[in-house]
Each structure stands twice: as structure tokens, then as C-alpha cells.
Amino acid sequence: MVLTPSFIPIWIVFFFVGAALCLYLRKIKSESIVYIMFFCIYYIYILFVLAYTQFPIYLTTPPELAMSAEELLSYNVNLTPDILSILSEPGILNVVMTVPFGFGLCFLKQVSLKKIILWGFSFSFILESLQLINMMITRYSFRSFDINDLLFNTLGAVIGYLLFILFAKSFLKIVKRWDIGLGNINEYIYNVSYNHH
């Protein structure tokens, strides 16, 4: 059996998880509606990343395709960095995929460069580990654990963070120069930008 991104029950679960998180943020943490709006956008982005990196999920594997644990670890786990592979299509995609991670996180938390490196690496490590776990359970080598993916995903998060810093400085200058009024969303963006500038 194969679970694909079109498997509706999974997205129903994710929907209720997202709804529960929004309710928690609003009722328990007393976050603003604007904050919850940005959280929802970020949550949807995370779901797209999961769909891209984790699916399809093979629940059963034909015996003729099954591999031993030794074979899987030998052929599908790479712990040797290859920086030049960033120029390949997979390398570029791994960087681009996590740029929104670093950019969007700044709208939800006040983070520094060190923290964004930690968050980006942790996020990538979770994705790679889930792929490894699925591979070991199903004994099928559809995915791999690659140190280069960790490095490039982390780099993407850092690029996203630096782009946000550039955006924040530009936004503050534009608001000040043109005396732009601060409605709910603009005020939120202004405060977030000010805290990171």
C-alpha cells in the first residue's frame, strides 16, 4: 500500500492539528489574529514541505524489492559532504525549499542568526530522520539520509533569514519616509521588523 499526498485522511488530520494549534495560540497564549494568520501561512508551508519530502509513503514493500538493513545503510546513507553538489538540481532545490522557513519564522519568533542555523538544521534533521525511519521500516530505498541535504537546507534557512533582515530594514525605511499608516497587519509587520533590525 502506498500513501500519496492525495490521501485525504492524512490532510484531515493535519487540518484538525492546525485548528487545535490556532485555538491554543488564541485562547491559551492570547496571540493576535494577525499572528495566527501568519502562523497558518507558515503551517501550510510546512505541510507542503512534508508532502514534497516524505510522500509517497510505502506501507508495504514487495519481497523482491525489500533490502536488508545493511544494504539500506550502505547505499542510502551519505555522511560525506560534497559542497560542489549544491550546483546540482537537487542541491539547488534543497536550498530553495527552506528559504521560506528562515524568512517566515521571523514573523513568528524573534530569532538571531545562530538560532536560525539551529532551527534550520533541526528542521532538516527531522525531515531526513523521518525518511530514514520510513526506509528502515519498509526496507525500501525510495529515500535517503544525506548530510548534503542537511547542509543545504540549513543554508536555505540562513538565506531566508538574511532576506528577512533586508526586508525588515527596507520596510522600516519605507514606512518612515512615506509616512505609511499602520493598520493591523502593517503594524504587526512593523513591530516584527523593528525587533529584528
PAZAPA-4460 file (N, C-alpha, C; in steps of 0.05 Angstrom, whole numbers, plus 32768, in hexadecimal, padded with zeros to 4 digits):
% residues 197
    n_x    n_y    n_z   ca_x   ca_y   ca_z    c_x    c_y    c_z   seq   type   mol
   8011   7FE8   8000   8000   8000   8000   8012   8019   8000     1      M     A
   8009   802D   7FF1   8019   8045   7FEF   8007   805D   7FF6     2      V     A
   8012   806E   8008   8004   8087   800F   8010   809D   7FFF     3      L     A
   7FFF   80AC   7FF1   8008   80C2   7FE0   7FFD   80DC   7FED     4      T     A
   8007   80F3   7FE3   7FFD   810D   7FEE   7FDF   8111   7FE9     5      P     A
   7FD3   8100   7FD8   7FB6   8103   7FD2   7FA6   80F2   7FE5     6      S     A
   7FB3   80E5   7FF8   7FA4   80D4   800C   7F96   80E6   8020     7      F     A
   7F7C   80E9   801B   7F6C   80FD   802A   7F6D   80FB   8048     8      I     A
   7F6B   80E3   8054   7F6A   80E1   8072   7F83   80EE   807F     9      P     A
   7F9A   80ED   8072   7FB2   80FA   807E   7FAE   8118   8080    10      I     A
   7FA3   8124   806C   7F9F   8141   806C   7F89   8149   807F    11      W     A
   7F76   8138   8083   7F61   813D   8097   7F6E   813F   80B3    12      I     A
   7F80   812C   80B8   7F8E   812C   80D2   7F9E   8146   80D5    13      V     A
   7FAD   814D   80C0   7FBD   8165   80C0   7FAC   817E   80C4    14      F     A
   7F94   817E   80B8   7F81   8194   80BB   7F79   8198   80D8    15      F     A
   7F72   8182   80E6   7F6A   8183   8102   7F81   818A   8114    16      F     A
   7F99   8181   810D   7FB1   8188   811D   7FB5   81A6   811A    17      V     A
   7FB3   81B1   8102   7FB7   81CD   80FE   7FA2   81DD   810C    18      G     A
   7F89   81D4   810B   7F73   81E2   8118   7F78   81E2   8137    19      A     A
   7F81   81CC   8141   7F86   81CA   815E   7F9D   81DD   8166    20      A     A
   7FB1   81DF   8156   7FC8   81F1   815B   7FBF   820E   815B    21      L     A
   7FAE   8215   8147   7FA3   8230   8146   7F93   8237   815E    22      C     A
   7F82   8224   8167   7F72   8228   817F   7F83   822B   8197    23      L     A
   7F98   821B   8199   7FAB   821E   81B0   7FB9   8239   81B0    24      Y     A
   7FC2   8242   8199   7FCF   825B   8197   7FBD   8272   819E    25      L     A
   7FA3   8270   8196   7F90   8286   819A   7F86   8286   81B7    26      R     A
   7F7E   826F   81C1   7F71   826E   81DB   7F85   826C   81F3    27      K     A
   7F9A   825D   81EF   7FAD   8258   8205   7FC4   826C   8204    28      I     A
   7FD0   8270   81ED   7FE7   8283   81EA   7FDE   829F   81E5    29      K     A
   7FC4   82A3   81DF   7FB9   82BE   81DA   7FC7   82CD   81C3    30      S     A
   7FCE   82BE   81AE   7FDA   82CA   8197   7FC5   82D9   8186    31      E     A
   7FCE   82ED   8177   7FBC   82FD   8167   7FB2   82ED   814E    32      S     A
   7F9D   82F7   8142   7F92   82EB   812A   7FA7   82EC   8114    33      I     A
   7FB6   8302   8112   7FCB   8306   80FE   7FE1   82F1   8101    34      V     A
   7FE9   82ED   811A   7FFD   82D8   8120   7FF3   82BD   8117    35      Y     A
   7FDB   82B7   811D   7FCF   829D   8115   7FCE   829A   80F7    36      I     A
   7FC8   82B1   80E9   7FC8   82B0   80CC   7FE4   82A9   80C1    37      M     A
   7FF9   82B5   80CB   8014   82AE   80C3   801B   8292   80CA    38      F     A
   8012   8289   80E2   8017   826E   80EA   800A   825A   80D6    39      F     A
   7FF1   825F   80CE   7FE4   824E   80BB   7FF3   824C   80A0    40      C     A
   7FFD   8263   8097   800C   8263   807E   8025   8252   8081    41      I     A
   8032   8254   8098   804B   8245   809D   8044   8227   80A0    42      Y     A
   802E   8221   80AD   8026   8206   80B1   8020   81F8   8096    43      Y     A
   8013   8207   8084   800E   81FC   8069   8028   81F7   805A    44      I     A
   803B   8209   805D   8055   8205   8051   8062   81EB   805B    45      Y     A
   8061   81E7   8075   806D   81CF   8081   805F   81B6   8075    46      I     A
   8045   81B7   8071   8037   81A0   8066   8040   819B   8049    47      L     A
   8044   81B0   803A   804F   81AC   801F   806A   819F   801F    48      F     A
   807B   81A7   8032   8096   819B   8034   8093   817D   803B    49      V     A
   8081   8177   804E   807D   815B   8055   8073   814B   803D    50      L     A
   8061   8156   802E   8056   8149   8016   806C   8143   8002    51      A     A
   807F   8157   7FFF   8094   8154   7FEB   80AA   8141   7FF4    52      Y     A
   80B0   8141   800E   80C7   8131   8018   80C0   8115   8022    53      T     A
   80A7   8111   802B   80A0   80F8   8038   808E   80E5   8028    54      Q     A
   8080   80F0   8014   806E   80E0   8005   807A   80DA   7FE9    55      F     A
   8072   80C3   7FDD   805F   80AF   7FE8   806C   809F   7FFF    56      P     A
   805B   8095   8011   8063   8083   8027   805B   8067   8020    57      I     A
   806E   8055   801E   8069   8039   8018   8064   802A   8032    58      Y     A
   804B   8021   8036   8044   8012   804E   804B   7FF5   804C    59      L     A
   804C   7FEB   8034   8054   7FCF   802F   8067   7FCF   8017    60      T     A
   807A   7FBD   8017   808D   7FBA   8002   808D   7F9E   7FF7    61      T     A
   808C   7F9B   7FDC   808D   7F80   7FD0   80A7   7F73   7FD9    62      P     A
   80A6   7F59   7FDF   80BE   7F4B   7FE8   80D6   7F4E   7FD6    63      P     A
   80D1   7F4F   7FBB   80E8   7F51   7FA8   80F5   7F6C   7FA9    64      E     A
   80E8   7F80   7FB5   80F4   7F9B   7FB7   8100   7FA0   7FD2    65      L     A
   80FA   7F90   7FE6   8103   7F94   8001   8122   7F91   8003    66      A     A
   812E   7FA2   8013   814B   7FA1   8016   8152   7F9D   8034    67      M     A
   8169   7F92   8039   8171   7F8E   8055   8179   7FA9   8061    68      S     A
   817B   7FAA   807B   8182   7FC3   8089   819E   7FCC   8080    69      A     A
   81B0   7FB8   807D   81CC   7FBE   8075   81CC   7FCB   8059    70      E     A
   81BD   7FC0   8047   81BC   7FCB   802C   81B1   7FE7   802C    71      E     A
   819B   7FEB   803B   818F   8005   803C   81A2   801A   8047    72      L     A
   81B0   8014   805C   81C3   8027   8068   81DB   802C   8056    73      L     A
   81E3   8017   8048   81FA   8019   8036   81F4   802B   801E    74      S     A
   81DD   8027   8012   81D6   8035   7FF9   81C6   804E   7FFC    75      Y     A
   81BA   8052   8013   81A7   8069   8016   81AD   807C   802D    76      N     A
   81C4   8079   8039   81CD   808B   804E   81E8   8097   8046    77      V     A
   81E8   80B1   8042   8201   80BF   803A   8209   80D2   804F    78      N     A
   8220   80CE   805B   822A   80DF   8070   8243   80EE   8067    79      L     A
   8248   80EE   804D   8260   80FC   8042   8257   8115   8034    80      T     A
   825E   812D   803E   8256   8146   8032   8261   8149   8016    81      P     A
   8252   8154   8004   825B   815B   7FE9   824F   8176   7FE3    82      D     A
   825E   818B   7FEA   8254   81A6   7FE7   824E   81AD   7FCA    83      I     A
   825D   81A3   7FB7   8258   81A9   7F9B   823D   819F   7F91    84      L     A
   8232   818C   7F9F   8218   8181   7F96   8201   8195   7F9A    85      S     A
   8208   81AC   7FA7   81F4   81C1   7FA9   81ED   81CD   7F8E    86      I     A
   81FF   81C8   7F7A   81FA   81D2   7F5F   81E8   81C0   7F4F    87      L     A
   81E2   81A8   7F5A   81D0   8195   7F4C   81B3   819E   7F51    88      S     A
   81A1   8192   7F41   8185   8199   7F45   817B   8192   7F61    89      E     A
   8181   8179   7F6B   8178   8172   7F87   8183   8186   7F9B    90      P     A
   819D   818D   7F97   81A9   81A0   7FAA   819B   81BB   7FAB    91      G     A
   8196   81C6   7F93   8188   81DF   7F91   816C   81DE   7F9D    92      I     A
   815E   81C8   7F98   8143   81C4   7FA2   8143   81C2   7FC1    93      L     A
   8157   81B6   7FCC   8159   81B3   7FE9   815E   81CE   7FF6    94      N     A
   816C   81E0   7FE9   8171   81FB   7FF3   8157   820B   7FF1    95      V     A
   814B   820B   7FD9   8133   821B   7FD4   811C   8212   7FE6    96      V     A
   811A   81F8   7FEC   8103   81ED   7FFB   8102   81FA   8017    97      M     A
   8118   8200   8023   8118   820A   803F   811C   8228   8042    98      T     A
   811E   8236   802B   811F   8253   802D   8106   825F   803A    99      V     A
   80EE   8255   8033   80D6   825F   8042   80D6   8257   805F   100      P     A
   80E4   8242   8067   80E6   823A   8083   80F4   8250   8093   101      F     A
   810B   8259   8089   8119   826E   8098   810B   8289   8096   102      G     A
   80FF   828F   807F   80F1   82A9   807C   80D8   82AA   808D   103      F     A
   80C8   8295   808B   80AE   8295   8099   80B0   8292   80B7   104      G     A
   80C4   8285   80C1   80C7   8281   80DE   80CA   829C   80EC   105      L     A
   80D6   82AF   80DF   80DA   82C9   80EB   80C0   82D8   80F1   106      C     A
   80AB   82D0   80E3   8091   82DC   80E8   8083   82D1   8101   107      F     A
   808E   82BA   810B   8082   82AC   8121   8093   82AD   813A   108      L     A
   80AE   82B0   8137   80C0   82B0   814D   80D6   82C5   8148   109      K     A
   80E1   82D0   815D   80F8   82E1   815A   8110   82CF   815B   110      Q     A
   811E   82CD   8145   8135   82BA   8143   814E   82C9   813B   111      V     A
   8165   82BD   8142   817F   82C7   813A   818A   82B4   8125   112      S     A
   81A0   82BC   8119   81AD   82AB   8105   81B4   828F   8111   113      L     A
   81BE   828F   8129   81C6   8276   8136   81AD   8264   813A   114      K     A
   8197   8270   8142   817F   8261   8147   8173   8257   812D   115      K     A
   8175   8267   8117   816A   825E   80FE   817A   8246   80F3   116      I     A
   8194   8246   80F8   81A5   8230   80F0   819C   8217   80FF   117      I     A
   8197   821A   8119   818E   8203   8129   8173   81F9   8121   118      L     A
   8160   820C   811C   8145   8204   8114   8146   81F7   80F8   119      W     A
   8155   8203   80E6   8156   81F8   80CB   8162   81DD   80CA   120      G     A
   8178   81D9   80D9   8185   81BF   80DA   8172   81AA   80E7   121      F     A
   8165   81B2   80FD   8153   81A0   810B   813B   8197   80F9   122      S     A
   8130   81AB   80EB   811A   81A5   80D8   8123   8191   80C3   123      F     A
   813A   8196   80B7   8144   8184   80A3   814B   8168   80AE   124      S     A
   8156   8168   80C6   815D   814E   80D3   8144   813D   80D8   125      F     A
   812E   814A   80E0   8115   813C   80E4   810B   8131   80C9   126      I     A
   810C   8140   80B4   8103   8137   809A   8113   811F   8091   127      L     A
   812E   8121   8093   813F   810B   808B   813B   80F3   809C   128      E     A
   8137   80F7   80B6   8133   80E0   80C8   8119   80D1   80C2   129      S     A
   8104   80E0   80BC   80EB   80D4   80B4   80EE   80C3   809B   130      L     A
   80FE   80CD   8088   8103   80BD   8070   8112   80A4   8076   131      Q     A
   8126   80A6   8088   8136   808F   8090   8125   807B   809F   132      L     A
   8114   8084   80B1   8102   8072   80C0   80EF   8063   80AD   133      I     A
   80E3   8072   809B   80D1   8065   8088   80DF   8051   8077   134      N     A
   80F8   8057   806F   8108   8045   805F   810F   802C   806E   135      M     A
   8116   802E   8088   811D   8017   8098   8105   8005   809E   136      M     A
   80ED   8012   80A1   80D5   8003   80A8   80CC   7FF3   808F   137      I     A
   80CB   8000   8078   80C1   7FF3   8060   80D6   7FE3   8051   138      T     A
   80EF   7FE7   8058   8105   7FDA   804B   8106   7FE0   802D   139      R     A
   80FF   7FF9   8027   80FE   8001   800B   810D   801B   8008   140      Y     A
   811E   801D   7FF3   8131   8033   7FF1   8127   8049   7FDF   141      S     A
   810E   8053   7FE5   8103   8069   7FD5   810F   8083   7FDE   142      F     A
   8116   8086   7FF7   8122   809F   8002   813E   8099   800C   143      R     A
   814C   80AE   8015   8166   80AB   8020   816C   80BF   8036   144      S     A
   8180   80BA   8046   8189   80CD   805A   81A4   80D8   8050   145      F     A
   81A4   80F2   804A   81BC   80FE   803D   81C5   8117   804D   146      D     A
   81DE   8117   8055   81E9   812E   8064   81E8   8147   8054   147      I     A
   81EA   8144   8039   81E9   815C   8028   81CD   8169   8029   148      N     A
   81B8   8159   802C   819D   8164   802F   819C   8175   8048   149      D     A
   81A8   816B   805E   81A8   817A   8077   81B6   8195   8074   150      L     A
   81CD   8194   8067   81DD   81AD   8063   81CE   81C1   8051   151      L     A
   81C3   81B7   803B   81B6   81C9   8028   819B   81D4   8033   152      F     A
   818C   81C3   8042   8174   81CD   804E   817A   81E2   8063   153      N     A
   818F   81DE   8072   8197   81F2   8086   819F   820C   8079   154      T     A
   81AE   820A   8063   81B6   8221   8054   819E   8230   8049   155      L     A
   818A   8221   8040   8171   822E   8036   8163   823E   804C   156      G     A
   8163   8232   8064   8156   8240   807A   8165   825A   8081   157      A     A
   8180   8259   8080   8190   8271   8085   818B   8286   8070   158      V     A
   818A   827E   8057   8184   8291   8041   8169   829E   8045   159      I     A
   8155   828E   804D   813A   8299   8053   813B   82AD   806A   160      G     A
   814B   82A7   807E   814E   82BA   8095   815A   82D4   808C   161      Y     A
   8170   82D2   807C   817D   82EA   8072   816B   82FA   8060   162      L     A
   815B   82ED   8050   8148   82FB   803F   8133   830A   8050   163      L     A
   812B   82FD   8066   8118   830B   8078   8125   8324   8085   164      F     A
   813E   8322   808D   814C   8339   8098   814C   8350   8084   165      I     A
   8152   8349   806B   8152   835D   8056   8136   8369   8052   166      L     A
   8122   8357   8052   8106   8360   8050   80FF   8372   8067   167      F     A
   8106   836A   8080   80FF   8379   8098   810A   8396   8097   168      A     A
   8124   8398   808F   8130   83B2   808E   8123   83C3   8078   169      K     A
   811D   83B7   8062   8110   83C6   804C   80F4   83CE   8054   170      S     A
   80E5   83BD   8061   80CA   83C3   8069   80CA   83DA   807D   171      F     A
   80DC   83DA   8090   80DD   83F0   80A4   80E4   840B   8097   172      L     A
   80F6   840A   8083   80FD   8423   8075   80E5   842D   8065   173      K     A
   80D7   841B   8058   80C0   8423   8047   80AA   842F   8058   174      I     A
   80A4   8423   806F   8090   842D   8081   8097   8449   808B   175      V     A
   80B0   844C   8093   80BA   8466   809D   80BA   847B   8088   176      K     A
   80C3   8474   8070   80C6   8488   805B   80AB   8491   8050   177      R     A
   8099   847E   804C   8080   8485   803F   8069   8488   8053   178      W     A
   8070   8486   806D   805C   848A   8082   8043   8478   807D   179      D     A
   8048   845E   8079   8033   844C   8073   8024   8445   808D   180      I     A
   8009   8446   808B   7FF9   843F   80A2   7FFC   8422   80AB   181      G     A
   7FFA   841D   80C4   7FFD   8402   80CF   7FE3   83F6   80D7   182      L     A
   7FD7   83E6   80C5   7FBF   83D7   80CD   7FC8   83BE   80DC   183      G     A
   7FB6   83AB   80E0   7FBD   8394   80F0   7FD4   8384   80E4   184      N     A
   7FD3   837E   80CB   7FE8   836E   80BE   8002   837D   80BC   185      I     A
   8000   8396   80B2   8018   83A7   80B0   8025   83AB   80CB   186      N     A
   8015   83AF   80DF   8020   83B4   80FA   802F   839B   8104   187      E     A
   8023   8384   80FE   8030   836B   8107   804B   8367   80F8   188      Y     A
   804B   836C   80DD   8063   8369   80CE   8078   837E   80D7   189      I     A
   806E   8396   80DE   8080   83AB   80E7   808E   83A2   8101   190      Y     A
   807E   8398   8114   8089   838F   812E   809D   8378   812B   191      N     A
   8096   8365   8119   80A7   834E   8114   80C1   8358   8107   192      V     A
   80BF   836A   80F4   80D6   8375   80E6   80E8   8384   80FA   193      S     A
   80DC   8394   810B   80EA   83A4   811E   80FA   8393   8131   194      Y     A
   80EE   837D   813A   80FB   836B   814C   8113   835C   8140   195      N     A
   8114   835B   8125   812A   834C   8118   813E   835F   810B   196      H     A
   8138   8379   810A   814A   838B   80FA   8165   8390   8109   197      H     A
***
